[in-house]
Amino acid sequence: MRIDDHWLDTARRVASPNANARPQGEVSAVVLHGISLPPGVFGGDAIERLFTNTLDPDAHPAFGAIAALRVSAHLLVRRDGECVQFVPFDRRAWHAGKSRWHDGGRLREGLNDFTIGIELEGADEVPYREAQYRVLAEVLQALARDYPPITTERITGHGYIAPLRKIDPGPAFDWAYLRRCLTATV
């Protein structure tokens, strides 16, 4: 797995309009998320439609409240391990929203500015799949090679940077297992 011109070579590309330039050009951390659309339902194209502003608000009762959102992530890791990339890593994806993080002794806000957002297809209380952990570990290793400031200490979850709004990737995400997968892929 390699990164070529800020795109993951193994990912299927689906360009999102919901991105812009990073203000300082910094890429130094990763935020992990969990997503399923409709909630708790896996598969289908609803996540891709959300990130490309083509989600039909009438297709499901849950879509009416979110169809007008302008959000994206750099990557989506599907249940079977397929990667879909929406935004090149050197651009700012709109994934973290209002966020803050203690970073090396200073409080930073607006994490979209310097993080890569990776969505895992899942639900907070549903275990993620082995294929997702393995592919995620490979992606994180590739990111660390191409963006040296990214280390295991600079991988966090959405729930940690927006704790009053979010809990994803949720209690079903096994952080210890991800660390073991990262060690195994080195």
C-alpha positions in Angstrom: 0.0 0.0 0.0 1.4 3.3 -1.1 0.5 7.0 -1.2 0.9 8.6 -4.6 0.4 12.4 -4.9 -1.7 12.3 -1.7 -4.0 9.5 -2.9 -3.9 5.9 -1.5 -3.0 3.7 -4.4 -5.4 0.9 -3.3 -8.4 3.1 -2.7 -11.4 3.6 -5.0 -11.6 7.4 -5.6 -14.9 9.2 -5.2 -14.2 12.9 -5.2 -16.0 15.1 -2.6 -16.6 18.8 -3.1 -16.5 19.2 0.7 -12.8 20.0 1.1 -10.5 23.0 0.8 -6.9 24.0 1.3 -5.2 23.4 4.7 -4.4 26.8 6.2 -0.9 25.9 7.2 -0.3 22.8 5.0 0.2 20.7 8.1 -0.7 17.0 8.1 0.2 15.6 11.5 -2.6 13.5 13.1 -5.4 11.1 12.3 -9.0 11.1 13.6 -11.0 7.9 13.5 -14.7 8.0 13.1 -17.6 5.5 12.8 -20.5 5.8 10.4 -23.4 3.9 9.0 -26.3 5.2 6.9 -29.0 4.6 7.7 -27.9 4.2 11.3 -27.0 0.6 12.0 -27.3 -0.4 8.4 -24.1 -1.4 6.4 -23.5 -1.5 2.7 -25.1 0.7 0.1 -24.1 4.0 -1.3 -25.6 6.4 1.3 -22.2 7.3 2.9 -20.8 8.1 -0.5 -23.9 10.2 -1.3 -23.6 12.1 1.9 -20.0 13.0 1.2 -20.8 14.0 -2.4 -23.9 16.1 -1.6 -26.2 13.7 -3.4 -28.0 12.0 -0.5 -31.8 12.0 -1.2 -33.5 13.3 2.0 -36.6 11.3 1.1 -34.8 7.9 0.7 -34.9 7.2 4.5 -36.4 9.0 7.5 -32.9 9.5 8.9 -31.7 11.3 5.8 -33.9 14.3 6.0 -31.9 15.8 8.9 -28.5 15.2 7.4 -28.9 15.5 3.6 -28.0 19.2 3.5 -24.8 18.8 5.6 -21.6 19.5 3.8 -19.2 16.9 5.3 -16.5 14.6 4.1 -13.6 12.4 5.2 -10.4 11.5 3.6 -11.1 7.8 3.7 -13.9 5.3 4.3 -13.0 1.8 5.3 -15.9 -0.5 4.5 -16.9 -3.6 6.5 -15.1 -5.8 4.0 -11.9 -3.7 4.1 -12.5 -1.8 0.9 -11.1 1.8 1.0 -12.8 4.7 -0.6 -10.9 8.0 -0.7 -12.9 11.2 -1.0 -10.3 13.9 -0.4 -6.5 13.9 -1.1 -4.5 13.9 2.2 -2.9 17.3 1.5 -6.4 19.0 1.5 -8.7 19.7 4.4 -11.7 17.3 4.6 -14.7 18.4 6.7 -14.9 15.6 9.2 -14.1 16.8 12.8 -16.5 19.7 13.1 -16.1 21.7 16.3 -13.2 20.0 18.0 -10.3 20.5 20.4 -7.3 18.5 21.4 -4.4 18.8 23.8 -1.4 18.6 21.5 2.0 18.7 23.0 1.0 20.9 25.9 -1.1 23.3 24.0 -4.9 23.3 23.3 -5.7 23.2 19.6 -9.1 23.7 18.0 -10.3 23.1 14.5 -8.7 19.7 14.0 -9.8 19.6 10.3 -6.8 21.9 9.7 -4.2 19.3 10.4 -5.8 15.9 10.6 -6.7 13.1 8.3 -10.2 11.8 8.8 -10.8 8.1 8.4 -14.4 6.8 8.7 -14.9 3.2 9.6 -18.3 1.7 8.4 -19.8 0.7 11.7 -21.9 1.6 14.6 -20.9 2.6 18.1 -22.0 -0.6 19.8 -21.3 -3.1 16.9 -17.9 -4.7 16.7 -15.8 -3.7 13.8 -14.5 -6.4 11.5 -11.0 -8.0 11.3 -10.7 -6.8 7.7 -11.2 -3.2 8.8 -8.6 -3.4 11.5 -6.0 -5.0 9.2 -6.6 -2.5 6.4 -6.7 0.4 8.8 -3.3 -0.6 10.2 -1.9 -0.7 6.7 -3.3 2.7 5.9 -1.9 4.2 9.1 1.5 2.7 8.4 1.4 4.2 4.9 0.4 7.6 6.3 3.2 7.5 8.9 5.7 6.8 6.1 4.5 9.7 4.0 3.6 12.2 6.7 6.3 11.6 9.5 4.6 13.7 12.2 1.8 11.0 12.3 2.7 8.6 15.0 0.6 6.1 17.0 0.3 8.8 19.7 -1.3 11.1 17.1 -4.1 8.8 16.3 -7.3 9.6 18.1 -11.1 9.1 17.9 -13.8 11.6 17.2 -15.3 11.1 20.6 -12.0 12.2 22.2 -11.8 15.5 20.3 -15.6 16.4 20.5 -16.7 14.6 23.7 -19.9 16.5 24.2 -21.1 15.9 20.7 -19.7 12.5 19.5 -18.6 9.1 20.8 -17.4 7.4 17.6 -15.8 5.2 16.7 -17.6 4.1 19.9 -17.1 1.6 22.7 -17.1 -1.3 20.2 -13.8 -0.1 18.7 -10.9 -2.1 20.1 -8.0 0.4 20.5 -5.7 -2.3 22.0 -6.3 -4.6 19.0 -5.5 -1.7 16.6 -2.2 -1.2 18.4 -1.4 -4.9 18.0 -2.3 -4.8 14.3 0.0 -1.8 13.9 2.8 -3.6 15.6 2.2 -6.7 13.4 2.4 -4.6 10.2 5.7 -2.9 11.0 
